[in-house]
Amino acid sequence: MPPKKAPAPEKRTLLGRPGNNLKIGIVGLPNVGKSSFFNALSETDLGKAANFPYATINPEEARIPVPDARFDWLCEVYKPASKVPAHLTCIDIAGLTAGASTGAGLGNAFLSHVRAVDGIFQVVRAFDDAEVTHVEGDVNPLRDMEIIQTELRLKDIEWVEKAIDNMKKTTRSLGSTSLADKAKKAELATIEKVYKVLTVDEKDVRKAEWTNKEIDVVNSLQLLTAKPVTYLVNLSEKDFLRKKNKWLPKIKAWIDENNPGDPLIPFSVALEERLVFMSPEERKEEEKKIGSPSALPKITQAGYTSLDLIRYFTCGPDEVRAWTIRKGTKAPQAAGVIHSDFENKFVCGEIMAYEDLKEHGSESAVKAAGKLRQQGKPYEMVDGDIAYWKAGA
């Protein structure tokens, strides 16, 4: 008898809100450079940069193009009338302060803005400037990171306590025989596990191990510490260019101890503010002169990746476009990002890999090499796929 096939590994459910239209929020204490960073990133002056706390009250939103050499190459090949890159939606959220979780300093409103996003850019100040006051009195990035982490956790603990109380009221009278009753009890057990992670283990929710069933429950709670975090350390221009700052090793050690695996990107808002108003040619010249490119493309890509986002392309003389989807998206749902009819009346997709097109040089050559594939409903999209969808009438 042939050996039994090992069962396919269970596909991991992703933490966070399902969907492709995800947003990343810029979070940090007041006066760390959040709004100035947002302005440089979005090439606008929407963010209210000012030398006092709570200059930003209502969050500002901008769509930032995600740099991609593949997209640029496809535009060169197809020379389309219209070019639409992938975008990352960024939200500038007002500064959080100690006590935000109990409502101090408009904390409840600001934490609700954090709750509405799917990932976090945490801006950490590591530059000294007598002109820019610090809400805590002096510059200490480790203390600032502790404050943000504590406030987000405390708010999560408050929400989880309420969820447990509500669940206990409805599960008291449950027997243990029906499937529905068992599911309710399993849900309560998961919420109690979340509470233990936050209080006893003193961990952020995203750093605990969860089964797929547990992740479904965690996602329903929309917790702040379940959101992916990318730490952006704002240095003076001088420190950034010499790649040296007394706080950087300590910040790295803090992340390794508290949130291992979270990305850390040093950058300089002061430098980015200078570069952003230059023409592309001037910017290139200046980057060459100072020996360092802007960090914004790297930051944008890191935010996009942290949300488990990938992209596929549609190409032709009219338009080359990158479509943003979540990792693990099947072909019909990927087609549905363009139009719901493509998903509802899905027949198949003609798919080729970007690498194959680059290697063979043209669609006809890819086809001749047998690399153009017809894929049906079960196909899971791969980052960089080039797709043509066929849908029924």
Salt bridges, closest charged atoms under 4 A:
GLU43 OE2 - ARG283 NH2 3.88
GLU60 OE2 - LYS48 NZ 3.98
GLU61 OE1 - LYS23 NZ 3.44
ASP68 OD2 - ARG70 NH2 2.98
ASP68 OD2 - ARG311 NH1 3.25
ASP118 OD2 - ARG17 NH2 2.76
ASP138 OD1 - ARG143 NH1 2.54
ASP144 OD2 - HIS134 NE2 2.83
ASP144 OD1 - ARG143 NH2 3.06
GLU158 OE1 - LYS155 NZ 3.27
GLU158 OE2 - LYS162 NZ 3.44
GLU192 OE2 - LYS168 NZ 3.81
ASP201 OD1 - LYS196 NZ 3.05
ASP204 OD1 - ARG153 NE 2.78
ASP204 OD2 - ARG206 NH1 2.83
GLU214 OE1 - LYS193 NZ 3.13
GLU237 OE2 - ARG274 NH2 2.68
ASP239 OD1 - ARG242 NH2 2.98
ASP256 OD2 - LYS252 NZ 2.85
ASP262 OD2 - ARG206 NH2 2.52
ASP262 OD1 - LYS207 NZ 2.81
GLU286 OE2 - ARG274 NH1 3.08
GLU286 OE1 - LYS289 NZ 3.77
ASP308 OD1 - LYS327 NZ 3.69
GLU319 OE2 - ARG321 NH1 3.61
GLU350 OE2 - LYS390 NZ 3.24
ASP356 OD1 - LYS371 NZ 3.89
GLU359 OE2 - HIS360 NE2 3.91
GLU380 OE1 - LYS11 NZ 3.67
ASP383 OD2 - ARG70 NH1 3.20
